[in-house]
C-alpha cells in the first residue's frame, strides 16, 4: 500500500487513515494502533516542519507493508537531510517553568515503535535526494 | 475538531471534540488564548470526546498551563482524558504538571 500526499498538515488525517487500515490488516490491537498513529503523525509533522521548512513544499510518500506479525511503515520525502542525532531528547522530568516541548515528536516515535531507521540518500542523476524513515511495530509486543 | 467554550462563575469549560494534531492544535491554542487574553486563567478542558492528541496538542496545553499558573492566578485542569491520551501525557512526563479529573463536575468544582 503506497500513497503520496502533498506535505500539508491538513493531509495528516488521510495519512493516518491509510496506516490505520494497514494496522487493521495486521491485526494490531487498539493500543498498538494508537502508537502507530502517533508515530506517523509526529514523523510527518517533522517532515513538514524540518525537511520542507513549511507546508506545500513537496510530497510525503507513505508505504505500508502489513505482515503476519508486524507492520512496517516507510515515509519518504525530498526535503532537507534530517539528522535525528541533532535533535536533543526532551527533559521529561523538568518542572513546568523549565519544560520545553521540542524533540517530543521524535521521542514519541522512538518510544512507541519497535524499530526506527532514518536514512538519507543524496541526489544521484535524475534521482532526487531523499529522506527515508522506516518504522516497524510488532504484533507480539503490542499488548 | 470542534471547540465549545462555556463560561461559569469560577472558571471556563472548554469542550474539545475530535483530533488535536498539528493541523488543529493552532485552533485550540486560539480558543485558549481568547480566555487568557481576557484575564480568565481558571480553565477546565473537557477531553471526553477527544480521539487523539499529538505533541503539537501537548505543546498548546503546556504553554497554556504556564500562562495560567503565573502569579498563582489559575490553572488549566484536564477532565475525562481517554486512556490512550492519558498514556501519551505519561510518556511525555506531563502527569505531574496537570490535575486530572474523572468527571466535569469535580473539575469545575475544583475552582
Interface residues (C-beta under 8 A of the other chain):
Chain A: X9 X10 X12 X13 X30 X31 X34 X37 X38 X41 X42 X45 X48 X90 X91 X92 X93 X96 X97 X99 X101 X104 X105 X107 X108 X111 X112
Chain B: X19 X21 X22 X23 X52 X54 X55 X56 X58 X59 X62 X65 X66 X69 X84 X87 X88 X91 X92 X93 X97
